[in-house]
Amino acid sequence: MSVTEVAPAKLNLALHVTGQRPDGYHLLDSLVVFAAAGDKLTLDAGPLSLSVDGPFASGLDEDDNLCLKAARLAGGQAAIRLTKTLPVAAGIGGGSADAAAVLRGLARMGVPIPDATERLGADLPVCLAARPARMRGVGEIIEPVPEMPDLRLVLVNPRVEMPTPQVFSALQRKDNAPLPAMPDRFDLPALVAYLQTCRNDLEAPAITLCPQIATVLRELRDAGALLARMSGSGATCFGIFTDASAAGLAAYRIGAAHENWWVTATGLAPPPQPV
């Protein structure tokens, strides 16, 4: 039996840090969507193993990978092949999305999804669902949101890895206000207007550690983005554009001007098939 799962990039359209627990974990309030750009996981019957290929394979440890931890937590056995097309340590949930894809794949092979998947990381529950959501707490509270419009996005990463703990350590205030109340429905203008009332509280501290992020955001805005923001703890940023043509042109121009950056135009991922 062979199962293939897509691991879509997670984008924090807004990310507010609202507190910190005594155990050190940060409390978040985030509007999350998933882009069509993503990694691919193939699971075949056999003893548990992991092989990695793809343009960002060299950035991963095959012996201590979240995919293997997910399989062990579920108690499943499979030969896992990960095609890594998303940058590593990039603020788009790549590792969590990969692990969630392994859990979905194992479920299709008859292995139940384990409880408390947040033990694998704060992004695991939302990546497991892989659909637009509001994510609160330390990632364990997942709430539905109004249907998203057909977003046309450009994702840009300057190929700088951003370790999440360092970004949180640079965050000066950790008791910020939560997301404002959401409207009952989102069309593109309403979503952009709502997001303009929101923030990514990690953007400023990330820029202090990686000033290139500010350059990425400026390039997205200069290319015509309706809104540009960093995702997660960075360094990947996204721009929302009016349509696919505008996004494609912006991606081409940014990529031509910065050949060493990772740049892609994409839309939203369809939700995964039920397991």
C-alpha positions as CSV (number, residue, x, y, z in Angstrom):
1,M,0.0,0.0,0.0
2,S,1.3,3.5,-0.9
3,V,-0.2,6.7,0.3
4,T,0.7,10.3,-0.8
5,E,-0.1,13.3,1.3
6,V,0.6,17.0,0.6
7,A,1.9,19.1,3.4
8,P,0.8,22.7,2.6
9,A,2.6,25.8,3.9
10,K,1.0,27.3,6.9
11,L,0.6,31.1,6.8
12,N,-0.2,33.2,9.8
13,L,-2.2,36.0,8.2
14,A,-2.2,37.6,11.7
15,L,-0.3,36.4,14.8
16,H,-0.8,38.1,18.2
17,V,1.2,37.0,21.2
18,T,-1.2,37.3,24.2
19,G,0.7,35.9,27.1
20,Q,3.2,33.4,28.4
21,R,2.5,30.5,30.7
22,P,4.7,29.7,33.8
23,D,6.2,26.8,31.8
24,G,7.5,29.2,29.2
25,Y,5.1,28.4,26.4
26,H,3.7,31.5,24.7
27,L,-0.1,32.0,24.2
28,L,-1.1,32.9,20.7
29,D,-4.1,34.2,18.8
30,S,-3.7,33.7,15.1
31,L,-5.6,33.6,11.8
32,V,-4.2,30.7,9.8
33,V,-4.6,29.6,6.2
34,F,-2.8,27.0,4.1
35,A,-1.1,27.7,0.8
36,A,-1.1,25.3,-2.2
37,A,2.7,25.5,-2.1
38,G,3.9,22.6,0.0
39,D,6.0,19.5,0.6
40,K,5.0,16.0,-0.5
41,L,5.0,12.8,1.7
42,T,4.8,9.3,0.3
43,L,4.2,6.4,2.8
44,D,4.8,2.8,1.8
45,A,4.4,-0.3,3.8
46,G,7.5,-1.4,5.7
47,P,9.6,-0.8,8.8
48,L,9.7,2.9,9.9
49,S,12.3,4.9,7.9
50,L,12.7,8.3,6.4
51,S,14.4,9.5,3.2
52,V,14.4,13.1,2.1
53,D,14.9,14.6,-1.3
54,G,14.0,17.9,-2.9
55,P,15.6,21.4,-3.1
56,F,15.6,21.9,0.7
57,A,16.6,18.3,1.7
58,S,20.0,19.3,2.9
59,G,18.6,21.4,5.7
60,L,17.0,18.4,7.5
61,D,18.2,15.8,9.9
62,E,16.8,12.4,8.7
63,D,17.6,10.7,12.0
64,D,15.8,13.1,14.3
65,N,12.9,14.4,12.2
66,L,9.4,15.4,13.3
67,C,8.0,13.0,10.7
68,L,9.6,10.1,12.6
69,K,8.4,11.5,15.9
70,A,4.9,11.7,14.6
71,A,5.0,8.1,13.3
72,R,6.3,6.9,16.7
73,L,3.7,8.8,18.6
74,A,1.0,7.2,16.4
75,G,2.6,3.8,16.8
76,G,2.8,3.4,13.0
77,Q,5.2,1.7,10.7
78,A,6.0,3.0,7.2
79,A,8.8,3.8,4.8
80,I,8.4,7.6,4.5
81,R,9.7,9.6,1.6
82,L,9.7,13.4,2.1
83,T,10.1,15.7,-0.9
84,K,11.1,19.0,0.7
85,T,10.2,22.0,-1.4
86,L,9.5,24.5,1.4
87,P,12.4,26.3,3.1
88,V,13.4,25.1,6.6
89,A,13.0,27.1,9.7
90,A,10.9,29.6,7.7
91,G,7.9,30.4,9.7
92,I,5.5,28.5,7.5
93,G,5.1,25.4,9.6
94,G,7.0,23.1,7.3
95,G,8.1,20.6,9.9
96,S,4.7,20.5,11.6
97,A,2.9,20.3,8.2
98,D,5.1,17.3,7.3
99,A,4.5,15.6,10.6
100,A,0.7,16.2,10.2
101,A,0.8,14.7,6.7
102,V,2.5,11.6,8.1
103,L,-0.3,11.3,10.7
104,R,-3.0,11.7,8.0
105,G,-1.1,9.2,5.8
106,L,-0.9,6.6,8.6
107,A,-4.6,7.1,9.3
108,R,-5.3,6.1,5.7
109,M,-3.2,3.0,6.3
110,G,-5.3,2.2,9.4
111,V,-3.3,3.7,12.2
112,P,-5.5,6.0,14.4
113,I,-4.4,9.6,14.8
114,P,-3.1,10.0,18.4
115,D,-4.6,12.3,21.0
116,A,-2.8,15.6,22.1
117,T,-0.9,16.0,18.9
118,E,0.3,19.4,20.2
119,R,3.0,17.3,22.1
120,L,4.8,17.4,18.7
121,G,4.6,21.2,18.5
122,A,2.2,24.1,18.8
123,D,1.4,24.0,15.0
124,L,0.5,20.3,14.8
125,P,-3.3,20.5,15.5
126,V,-3.9,23.3,13.0
127,C,-1.7,21.6,10.4
128,L,-3.5,18.3,10.9
129,A,-6.8,20.0,9.9
130,A,-5.0,22.0,7.2
131,R,-7.9,24.4,6.7
132,P,-8.4,28.1,7.6
133,A,-8.8,28.5,11.3
134,R,-8.3,30.7,14.3
135,M,-5.6,29.1,16.5
136,R,-5.4,30.1,20.2
137,G,-3.7,29.0,23.4
138,V,-0.5,27.2,22.7
139,G,-2.0,25.9,19.5
140,E,-4.4,23.4,21.0
141,I,-7.6,25.6,20.5
142,I,-8.7,25.5,16.9
143,E,-11.8,27.4,15.9
144,P,-13.5,27.8,12.5
145,V,-13.5,31.1,10.7
146,P,-15.6,32.6,7.9
147,E,-14.9,31.2,4.4
148,M,-11.8,32.7,2.8
149,P,-11.9,34.4,-0.6
150,D,-9.7,33.0,-3.4
151,L,-6.5,34.4,-2.2
152,R,-3.6,35.0,-4.6
153,L,-0.4,35.1,-2.8
154,V,3.4,35.5,-3.3
155,L,5.6,33.9,-0.7
156,V,9.2,35.1,-0.3
157,N,12.0,33.8,1.9
158,P,15.5,35.4,1.7
159,R,16.9,31.9,2.5
160,V,17.7,32.8,6.1
161,E,16.8,30.3,8.7
162,M,15.0,31.9,11.8
163,P,15.1,29.7,14.9
164,T,11.8,30.3,16.7
165,P,13.1,30.5,20.2
166,Q,15.5,33.4,19.3
167,V,12.6,35.4,17.8
168,F,10.4,34.9,20.9
169,S,13.4,35.8,23.1
170,A,13.7,39.1,21.3
171,L,10.0,39.9,21.8
172,Q,9.8,42.7,24.4
173,R,6.0,42.6,25.2
174,K,4.2,39.3,25.5
175,D,0.8,40.4,26.8
176,N,-0.6,41.9,23.6
177,A,-4.3,42.2,22.8
178,P,-6.0,39.3,21.0
179,L,-7.4,39.4,17.5
180,P,-10.2,41.8,17.0
181,A,-13.7,40.4,16.4
182,M,-14.0,38.9,12.9
183,P,-16.8,39.8,10.5
184,D,-19.4,37.3,9.5
185,R,-18.0,36.9,6.0
186,F,-14.8,37.7,4.1
187,D,-14.5,38.9,0.6
188,L,-11.1,40.1,-0.5
189,P,-11.5,43.8,0.4
190,A,-13.1,42.8,3.8
191,L,-10.2,40.4,4.6
192,V,-7.5,42.9,3.7
193,A,-9.3,45.6,5.8
194,Y,-9.6,43.2,8.7
195,L,-5.9,42.2,8.5
196,Q,-4.9,45.8,8.5
197,T,-6.3,46.0,12.0
198,C,-4.1,43.0,13.0
199,R,-0.4,42.4,13.4
200,N,2.3,39.8,13.6
201,D,3.8,40.5,17.0
202,L,6.9,38.6,16.0
203,E,7.7,40.7,12.9
204,A,9.5,43.5,14.6
205,P,11.8,41.2,16.8
206,A,12.5,39.0,13.7
207,I,13.6,42.1,11.7
208,T,16.1,43.0,14.5
209,L,17.6,39.5,14.0
210,C,17.3,39.5,10.2
211,P,17.0,43.0,8.6
212,Q,16.5,41.3,5.2
213,I,12.9,40.7,6.3
214,A,12.2,44.4,6.0
215,T,13.6,44.4,2.5
216,V,11.4,41.4,1.6
217,L,8.3,43.3,2.9
218,R,9.2,46.4,1.0
219,E,9.7,44.4,-2.2
220,L,6.2,42.9,-1.9
221,R,4.6,46.3,-1.3
222,D,6.5,47.9,-4.1
223,A,5.3,45.0,-6.4
224,G,1.7,45.9,-5.6
225,A,0.7,43.7,-2.7
226,L,-2.6,44.8,-1.0
227,L,-1.0,43.7,2.2
228,A,2.4,42.3,3.0
229,R,3.4,40.6,6.3
230,M,5.8,38.1,7.8
231,S,4.4,34.7,8.6
232,G,5.0,33.0,12.0
233,S,8.5,33.6,13.3
234,G,9.9,34.3,9.8
235,A,11.7,34.8,7.7
236,T,9.0,33.9,5.1
237,C,6.8,36.8,4.2
238,F,3.6,36.8,2.1
239,G,1.9,39.4,-0.1
240,I,-1.8,39.3,-1.0
241,F,-2.5,40.4,-4.6
242,T,-5.7,41.2,-6.5
243,D,-5.5,38.2,-8.9
244,A,-3.3,35.5,-10.2
245,S,-1.8,37.6,-12.9
246,A,-0.7,40.3,-10.5
247,A,0.8,37.7,-8.2
248,G,2.6,35.9,-11.0
249,L,4.1,39.2,-12.3
250,A,5.2,40.2,-8.8
251,A,6.8,36.8,-8.2
252,Y,8.7,37.1,-11.5
253,R,10.0,40.6,-10.8
254,I,11.0,39.9,-7.2
255,G,12.7,36.6,-8.3
256,A,14.6,38.3,-11.1
257,A,15.8,41.0,-8.8
258,H,16.8,38.6,-6.0
259,E,17.9,35.4,-7.6
260,N,19.1,33.9,-4.3
261,W,15.7,34.3,-2.7
262,W,12.9,31.6,-2.6
263,V,9.9,33.2,-4.4
264,T,6.7,31.5,-5.4
265,A,3.2,32.6,-6.5
266,T,0.4,30.4,-5.1
267,G,-3.2,30.2,-4.0
268,L,-4.9,28.5,-1.1
269,A,-4.7,24.7,-0.7
270,P,-7.9,22.7,-0.8
271,P,-8.7,21.0,2.5
272,P,-7.4,17.4,2.7
273,Q,-9.7,14.5,2.1
274,P,-11.3,13.2,5.4
275,V,-9.5,10.3,7.1
